[in-house]
Amino acid sequence: MLYAIKEKTKVYGKTIKQFLIDGLPNGRVSVEISNWIGKALKIPRSHLKESSNRIELQGTGVYLLIGKNPEELSDAVYIGEA
């Protein structure tokens, strides 16, 4: 049995299920973690329009927009809530 070092609490393994919605690893992906009610979706910008009718996107959630900062030529992330 594993224990967290600082808190001395039991640590249990988790199962992560990934579903390739389009059958492609670089396409849309749905992710679920055991014992968690949330769901994560990875949707490339080129698939946003066709994904708008997915039931998972009808409720509230947090989203990340990942791209480049044109002013600094560096990676950028925008975190939003819908």
C-alpha positions as CSV (number, residue, x, y, z in Angstrom):
1,M,0.0,0.0,0.0
2,L,1.3,3.5,-0.9
3,Y,1.3,6.4,1.5
4,A,1.7,10.1,0.9
5,I,5.0,11.1,2.5
6,K,3.9,14.4,4.3
7,E,0.3,13.7,5.2
8,K,0.7,9.9,5.8
9,T,-2.6,9.3,4.0
10,K,-3.4,6.3,1.8
11,V,-2.9,6.9,-1.9
12,Y,-4.9,4.7,-4.3
13,G,-4.4,4.3,-8.0
14,K,-6.8,5.8,-10.6
15,T,-8.0,4.6,-13.9
16,I,-7.9,7.1,-16.8
17,K,-10.0,6.3,-19.8
18,Q,-9.3,8.1,-23.1
19,F,-11.8,7.9,-26.0
20,L,-10.6,9.0,-29.4
21,I,-13.9,10.6,-30.6
22,D,-12.7,10.7,-34.3
23,G,-10.5,7.6,-34.0
24,L,-7.4,9.8,-34.3
25,P,-4.9,10.7,-31.5
26,N,-4.6,14.2,-32.8
27,G,-8.3,14.7,-33.1
28,R,-11.0,15.1,-30.4
29,V,-10.4,13.2,-27.2
30,S,-12.7,12.6,-24.2
31,V,-11.1,11.7,-20.9
32,E,-12.6,10.3,-17.7
33,I,-11.0,9.5,-14.4
34,S,-12.3,6.8,-12.0
35,N,-14.2,8.2,-9.0
36,W,-14.5,11.6,-10.5
37,I,-17.7,13.1,-11.9
38,G,-16.0,15.5,-14.3
39,K,-14.9,14.9,-17.9
40,A,-12.1,16.4,-19.9
41,L,-12.4,17.1,-23.6
42,K,-9.6,18.0,-26.0
43,I,-11.0,19.7,-29.0
44,P,-8.7,21.2,-31.7
45,R,-9.9,24.6,-33.0
46,S,-10.6,23.1,-36.4
47,H,-13.3,20.9,-34.7
48,L,-15.0,23.4,-32.5
49,K,-18.0,24.1,-34.8
50,E,-18.8,20.4,-35.2
51,S,-18.4,19.8,-31.4
52,S,-20.8,22.5,-30.3
53,N,-23.7,20.0,-30.1
54,R,-22.0,17.6,-27.7
55,I,-24.0,17.1,-24.5
56,E,-20.9,17.5,-22.4
57,L,-20.6,21.1,-23.6
58,Q,-24.1,22.1,-22.6
59,G,-23.4,22.6,-18.9
60,T,-21.0,24.8,-16.9
61,G,-17.3,24.2,-17.1
62,V,-13.8,25.5,-17.4
63,Y,-11.9,25.8,-20.7
64,L,-8.4,26.4,-21.8
65,L,-7.5,28.1,-25.0
66,I,-3.9,27.2,-25.9
67,G,-1.9,29.1,-28.6
68,K,0.9,31.6,-29.2
69,N,1.3,35.1,-27.8
70,P,1.9,37.1,-31.0
71,E,3.6,40.0,-29.2
72,E,6.2,37.9,-27.4
73,L,6.2,34.9,-29.7
74,S,5.8,32.6,-26.7
75,D,3.2,30.0,-25.7
76,A,0.0,31.4,-24.1
77,V,-3.0,29.9,-22.2
78,Y,-6.3,31.6,-21.6
79,I,-8.4,30.1,-18.8
80,G,-12.2,30.8,-19.0
81,E,-15.4,29.7,-17.4
82,A,-18.7,29.0,-19.2
